[in-house]
Amino acid sequence: MPPRKRARPNSTAMRMVGEQVAVCRLAKGLTQKELGKRVGLQEESVASIEQGRRPLMPDVAELMDRELGLPGVLAVAAHKMPQVDVIPPWAEPLIKLEQKAATLSSYQNQVVPGLLQTKAYAEAVFRSRLPLYTDDEVADQMTARLDRQTTLRREKPMLASFVIWEPALQCPLGGLEVLRDQLRHLLTCSELTGVSIQVLPLGRTHHPALDGPFVLLETPEHQHIAYIESQRGSLVVSDLEEVSILSQRYAMLRTQALNPEETRDLLKRLLGDP
């Protein structure tokens, strides 16, 4: 069943609230980047809110009130605004699980994992979607994806393992320069605490995950969950037998993939670096 979306908030009201944020931020002498850092948002997210392209959510509004020294002004405005489904409903379970996961294991065979995408690469992914997104929808999706990536930089890092099939690193979504920047970003991400990136090379004659991509997560309560996404929906799997099967596949993928050091060497070769 196609994902259902709630009606978007009144655009005029969103712009008015956004202008309030901008005025109060400037009065405090903060840049968008500085405010975003204080409330846990990307600079692009703050810009989207101020431009009225993205609603100010109540929890963020409360943080902004505190950082800007306001007596609940933004929180009141945010609570009066209807919420929007920026993330498709079928993807929401993964987002919620990512935010609190103790460990994450992700296999992708068509695109770079969302948690590792650059802004330009993410835009190319969303502009490839059919039915086509509007420019505003693309901007909203990109901002939401960049916000998700903060989970890799938490104060208490989670253990995150990624296996990427090599064709995903050779497909020039958005153009060759976008791909090159994405490869450089993967090298940077590979140095993050708790992050392991491995490439499954094309030369392997056996492939344990031809059925497609999947994500494995372990909650702080040690519950093991799998997430499988298809073109028109998704499935959260908690059945122990099914999760065990996917865990076995992921173990085989890691065995056949290049180790993290070899992966960094491959990324450098793809970039043409010596």
Secondary structure, 3 states (H helix, E strand, C coil): CCCCCCCCCCHHHHHHHHHHHHHHHHHCCCCHHHHHHHHCCCHHHHHHHHCCCCCCCHHHHHHHHHHHCCCCHHHHHHHCCCCCCCCCHHHHHHHHHHHHCCEEEEEECCCCCHHHCCHHHHHHHHHCCCCCCCHHHHHHHHHHHHHHHHHHHCCCCCEEEEEEEHHHHCCCCCCHHHHHHHHHHHHHHCCCCCEEEEEECCCCCCCCCCCCCEEEEECCCCCEEEEEEECCEEEEECCHHHHHHHHHHHHHHHHHCCCHHHHHHHHHHHCCCC
